[in-house]
Amino acid sequence: MEARKNISPEFVLGEGALALVGRYAANFGASKVFLVTDPGVIAAGWTAKAQDALAQMGIQAYVFSGVSPNPRDAEIMQGAIEYQAEGCGAIVAVGGGSPMDCAKGIGIVASNGKHILQYEGVDRVPVPGPPLICIPTTSGSSADVSQFAIVNDSVRKVKVTIISKATVPDVSLIDPVVATTMPAALTAATGIDALVHAIEAYVSTAQSPITDLHALEAIRLVSANLLSALEHPLDIEYRDRTMLGSLLAGLAFSNASLGLVHAMAHALGGRMDLPHGECNALLMGHVIRFNFSSVPKRYTQVAKAFGLEVEGLPPGAVEERLLGALQEFRQNTGLPSSLGDYGVSKQDIRVLAQHAFHDPCLATNPTQPTVEDIERIYERALTA
């Protein structure tokens, strides 16, 4: 077996995990924390819950909520200025992928001093950031356990990927109760994001036995529970299982990396400012069709984890059954069916394909595409 390094933070999973934030902040010796969140999370009440838990341990919280759905470089730089000015000793992120990625970026800049875009790429963050505690409010981004941070370069209009051990949070507090306030569309989009994380990690050229275990179980959990979570949003059991699926998918892709779906979704998010999870949902099937012949045995295991009876079927039949099931699953979540629904046109495709071609996630895709291959996949996703 080839030697593989695996990275994960300390994490607490289960009801009441959010209430532990004060204890963990105190363990890090912080008397004041920089609390990164967004207006939607504030409105849902979870920011205040975290502040209360911190206050019970005598810890002040300075709230920074200037975070866009796709966090911008300028927002991170402003956050780093405010972090230093407030004399905080730790960072707490309460929210989905955007606040957590923003919090990671703020920590990087606070400890290293340069512009956040200077750290683009793999292992380019020399000094770890201050202690970081993440409280995810969605079941999909897995930023709370990953070594990835995604930042929008607002000048070039591309999403920049930062991959470093320094971006792995110190603690993740994963509380399924927090997910109950997610709107249905966000539940669907983040759930599909977790599913794509798991699938791409399983077929990644950097997979390992450990990431395989996490990825396949994540596929089982998300496929079996996401639609029920949409139908019964206050049911903690379904929320708990989708949270666990997101966690396991995050542990898988943080260590095995991702692939072409994410490379293409990052290009859409950077240039068109489209929602990440929904882009993944629209691209997933098209990319699987492109990749399938390279790793048919792996996609057969994906199909089995998804609950499909494919034993003994030839690869072509497995491919069609898997793609049909994924399309039906996406449709049942209520997410849009084509990129055209978001205003993407043929005129956008060339630039999008060039950006996707240079995304670091492409390095571990099982089939290496040309720019023209990526263009064709975008074209197919425009209408179906």
C-alpha positions in Angstrom: 0.0 0.0 0.0 1.3 3.4 -0.9 1.9 5.7 2.1 -0.8 8.4 2.4 -1.1 11.3 4.8 -4.5 12.0 6.3 -5.5 15.2 8.0 -8.5 16.1 10.0 -9.4 18.5 12.8 -10.8 17.6 16.2 -14.5 17.5 15.8 -17.7 17.0 18.0 -20.8 15.7 16.2 -24.2 15.7 17.8 -26.9 17.8 19.5 -25.5 20.4 21.7 -22.1 20.7 20.0 -22.6 24.4 19.4 -22.8 25.1 23.1 -19.2 23.9 23.5 -17.8 26.8 21.6 -17.0 28.8 24.8 -15.2 25.9 26.4 -13.0 25.4 23.4 -12.3 29.1 23.0 -11.2 29.2 26.6 -9.0 26.1 26.1 -7.2 28.2 23.4 -6.6 31.0 26.0 -8.8 33.5 24.1 -10.5 36.3 26.0 -11.9 37.7 22.8 -12.8 36.0 19.6 -13.4 37.2 16.0 -16.7 35.7 15.1 -17.2 35.4 11.3 -20.8 34.9 10.1 -23.3 36.3 7.6 -26.6 38.1 7.7 -28.6 34.9 7.0 -27.1 33.0 9.9 -27.6 36.1 12.2 -31.2 36.2 11.2 -31.6 32.4 12.0 -30.3 33.1 15.5 -27.2 30.9 15.5 -24.7 33.8 15.8 -26.4 34.9 19.0 -26.4 31.3 20.4 -22.6 31.2 19.8 -22.2 34.6 21.5 -24.2 33.4 24.5 -22.1 30.3 24.8 -18.9 32.3 24.6 -20.2 34.9 27.1 -20.9 32.1 29.6 -17.2 31.5 29.7 -16.4 35.2 30.0 -15.3 35.5 26.4 -16.1 38.6 24.2 -17.1 38.2 20.6 -16.5 40.8 17.9 -18.9 40.0 15.0 -17.7 40.3 11.4 -20.6 39.6 9.0 -19.4 41.3 5.8 -19.3 38.0 3.9 -20.7 37.4 0.5 -22.1 34.0 -0.6 -18.9 33.5 -2.6 -16.4 35.3 -0.3 -14.2 38.0 -2.0 -10.6 38.7 -1.4 -11.4 42.3 -0.3 -13.8 40.9 2.4 -11.0 38.7 3.7 -8.5 41.6 3.8 -11.0 43.8 5.6 -11.6 41.0 8.1 -7.9 40.7 8.7 -7.6 44.4 9.4 -10.5 44.3 11.9 -9.1 41.1 13.5 -5.8 42.8 14.3 -7.4 46.0 15.4 -9.7 44.2 17.8 -6.9 42.3 19.5 -8.6 38.9 19.2 -7.0 35.6 20.2 -9.0 33.2 18.1 -11.5 33.0 15.3 -14.9 31.4 15.4 -16.8 30.8 12.1 -20.6 30.3 12.3 -22.2 29.6 8.9 -21.8 27.6 5.7 -18.9 27.4 3.4 -18.6 31.1 2.7 -18.1 32.3 6.4 -15.8 29.4 7.1 -13.7 30.0 4.0 -13.6 33.7 4.8 -12.5 32.9 8.4 -9.7 30.7 7.1 -8.5 33.5 4.8 -8.6 36.0 7.6 -6.5 33.7 9.8 -4.0 33.2 7.0 -3.5 37.0 6.4 -3.5 37.8 10.1 -0.5 35.4 10.7 1.3 35.9 7.4 0.7 39.5 6.4 0.5 39.3 2.6 -2.6 39.6 0.4 -4.7 36.5 0.5 -4.3 35.8 -3.2 -0.5 35.3 -2.6 -1.3 32.0 -1.0 -3.1 30.4 -4.0 -2.1 26.8 -4.7 -0.8 23.9 -2.6 1.2 24.2 0.7 2.0 27.9 0.2 0.9 29.1 3.7 4.1 29.2 5.8 2.6 30.2 9.2 -0.5 28.7 10.7 -3.3 31.1 11.5 -4.7 31.7 15.0 -6.9 29.0 16.6 -10.0 28.4 14.4 -13.3 26.9 15.6 -15.9 26.2 13.0 -19.7 25.7 13.6 -21.2 24.6 10.2 -24.8 25.6 9.6 -25.2 23.6 6.4 -24.7 20.0 5.5 -22.4 20.2 2.5 -19.4 22.5 2.2 -17.3 20.5 4.7 -15.1 23.5 5.1 -15.1 22.8 8.8 -12.9 19.7 8.3 -11.0 20.3 5.1 -7.7 21.8 4.1 -9.3 23.8 1.3 -10.2 27.5 1.3 -12.0 29.0 -1.8 -11.7 32.7 -2.4 -13.1 34.9 -5.2 -10.4 37.0 -6.9 -12.7 40.0 -7.6 -10.4 41.5 -10.3 -9.8 38.4 -12.4 -13.3 37.0 -11.6 -12.0 33.5 -10.8 -12.2 31.4 -7.7 -8.8 30.8 -6.1 -8.1 27.6 -4.3 -5.8 27.5 -1.3 -4.9 24.0 -0.1 -2.8 23.8 3.1 -2.6 22.1 6.5 -2.8 25.7 7.8 -6.4 26.0 6.7 -7.6 22.9 8.6 -9.7 24.2 11.6 -8.6 23.3 15.1 -12.1 22.2 16.1 -15.3 21.6 14.3 -18.6 21.7 16.3 -21.2 19.9 14.2 -24.6 20.3 15.6 -27.6 18.9 13.6 -30.0 21.2 15.3 -28.3 24.2 13.6 -29.2 22.7 10.2 -33.0 22.8 10.9 -33.3 26.5 9.9 -31.8 25.9 6.4 -34.2 26.8 3.6 -35.1 23.8 1.3 -33.1 25.1 -1.6 -30.0 25.5 0.5 -30.5 22.0 2.1 -30.7 20.5 -1.4 -27.7 22.4 -2.8 -25.4 21.7 0.1 -26.5 18.1 0.2 -25.7 17.6 -3.5 -22.3 19.3 -2.8 -21.6 16.7 -0.2 -22.6 13.9 -2.6 -20.3 15.3 -5.3 -17.4 15.7 -2.7 -17.8 12.0 -1.9 -18.1 10.8 -5.6 -15.1 12.9 -6.7 -13.0 11.8 -3.8 -13.8 8.1 -4.5 -12.7 8.3 -8.2 -9.8 10.7 -7.5 -6.3 9.6 -8.5 -5.2 10.4 -5.0 -7.8 8.1 -3.3 -6.7 5.7 -0.5 -8.4 3.0 1.6 -9.2 5.6 4.3 -10.7 8.1 1.9 -12.6 5.3 0.2 -14.3 4.3 3.4 -15.4 7.8 4.2 -16.5 8.5 0.6 -18.7 5.4 0.1 -20.4 5.9 3.5 -21.0 9.5 2.7 -22.7 8.5 -0.6 -24.9 6.1 1.3 -25.9 8.6 4.0 -26.6 11.5 1.6 -28.5 9.4 -1.0 -30.6 7.8 1.7 -31.5 10.9 3.8 -31.3 14.1 1.8 -34.8 13.9 0.3 -36.2 13.0 3.7 -34.5 16.0 5.3 -36.1 18.1 2.6 -39.5 16.6 3.4 -39.1 16.8 7.2 -36.8 19.7 7.8 -37.2 19.7 11.6 -36.5 15.9 12.0 -33.2 15.8 13.9 -32.5 12.2 12.8 -32.4 13.1 9.1 -30.4 16.3 9.8 -27.9 14.2 11.9 -27.4 11.7 9.1 -26.9 14.4 6.4 -24.5 16.2 8.7 -22.6 13.0 9.2 -22.6 12.4 5.4 -21.1 15.9 4.9 -18.5 15.3 7.5 -17.4 12.0 6.0 -17.4 13.5 2.5 -15.2 16.3 3.8 -12.7 13.9 5.4 -12.6 12.1 2.0 -12.0 15.0 -0.3 -9.7 16.9 2.1 -7.3 14.0 1.7 -8.1 12.7 -1.8 -8.9 16.0 -3.4 -11.6 16.5 -6.0 -12.1 16.6 -9.8 -13.6 18.2 -12.9 -17.0 18.9 -11.4 -15.5 21.2 -8.8 -13.0 22.7 -11.3 -16.0 23.7 -13.5 -18.2 24.8 -10.6 -15.4 27.0 -9.3 -15.1 28.7 -12.7 -18.9 29.4 -12.7 -18.8 30.7 -9.2 -15.8 33.0 -9.9 -17.0 34.5 -13.2 -20.8 34.3 -12.9 -21.2 34.4 -9.1 -23.4 31.3 -9.2 -24.2 29.2 -6.1 -21.6 26.5 -5.7 -23.7 23.5 -4.7 -26.3 24.1 -7.5 -23.5 24.3 -10.1 -22.2 20.9 -8.8 -25.7 19.4 -9.2 -26.0 20.5 -12.8 -22.5 19.4 -13.8 -22.3 16.1 -11.9 -23.9 13.8 -14.5 -22.1 15.3 -17.5 -18.7 14.9 -15.8 -19.4 11.3 -14.8 -20.3 10.5 -18.4 -16.9 12.0 -19.5 -15.0 10.1 -16.8 -16.8 6.8 -16.6 -14.7 4.7 -19.1 -11.5 5.5 -17.2 -12.7 4.0 -13.9 -15.8 1.9 -14.5 -15.2 -0.3 -11.4 -15.1 2.7 -9.2 -18.3 4.2 -10.5 -19.9 0.8 -10.1 -19.1 1.0 -6.4 -20.5 4.5 -6.4 -23.7 3.1 -7.9 -23.9 0.4 -5.3 -23.4 2.9 -2.5 -26.2 5.0 -4.0 -28.5 2.0 -3.5 -28.6 0.7 -7.1 -28.8 -3.0 -8.1 -26.0 -3.2 -10.6 -24.2 -6.5 -9.8 -23.3 -8.3 -12.9 -24.3 -5.6 -15.3 -21.9 -4.5 -18.1 -20.2 -1.1 -17.6 -22.4 0.7 -20.1 -25.6 -0.4 -18.3 -24.1 0.6 -15.0 -23.3 4.0 -16.4 -26.8 4.6 -17.7 -28.4 3.4 -14.5 -26.2 5.6 -12.3 -26.7 8.7 -14.5 -30.5 8.1 -14.6 -30.6 7.7 -10.8 -28.6 10.9 -10.2 -30.7 12.9 -12.6 -33.9 11.7 -10.8 -32.3 12.5 -7.4 -31.4 16.0 -8.5 -34.9 16.6 -9.9 -36.5 15.4 -6.7 -34.5 18.0 -4.7 -36.2 20.7 -6.8 -32.9 22.2 -8.0 -32.8 23.8 -11.6 -32.0 21.5 -14.4 -29.6 23.4 -16.7 -27.0 26.2 -16.7 -29.1 28.1 -19.1 -31.6 28.6 -16.2 -28.9 30.7 -14.5 -28.2 32.9 -17.5 -25.1 31.1 -18.7 -24.7 31.4 -22.5 -22.5 29.9 -25.2 -20.5 33.2 -25.2 -19.4 32.5 -21.7 -18.1 29.0 -22.3 -14.6 29.6 -23.7 -13.5 31.7 -20.7 -15.2 29.4 -18.2 -13.4 26.4 -19.8 -10.0 28.1 -19.6 -10.5 29.0 -16.0 -11.6 25.4 -15.1 -8.6 24.0 -17.0 -6.3 25.7 -14.6 -8.1 24.8 -11.4 -6.0 22.7 -9.0 -8.9 20.2 -8.5 -8.4 19.0 -12.1 -5.1 17.4 -11.1 -6.8 14.4 -9.5 -9.6 13.9 -12.0 -9.5 10.3 -13.4 -9.5 11.6 -17.0 -7.4 14.6 -17.9 -9.5 16.8 -20.2 -8.5 19.4 -22.8 -10.0 22.8 -22.8 -12.2 21.7 -25.7 -13.4 18.7 -23.7 -14.5 21.1 -20.9 -16.2 23.4 -23.4 -18.3 20.5 -24.7 -19.3 19.5 -21.2 -20.4 23.1 -20.5 -22.4 23.1 -23.7 -24.2 20.0 -22.7 -25.0 21.4 -19.3 -26.6 24.6 -20.9 -29.8 22.8 -21.8 -30.0 19.6 -19.7 
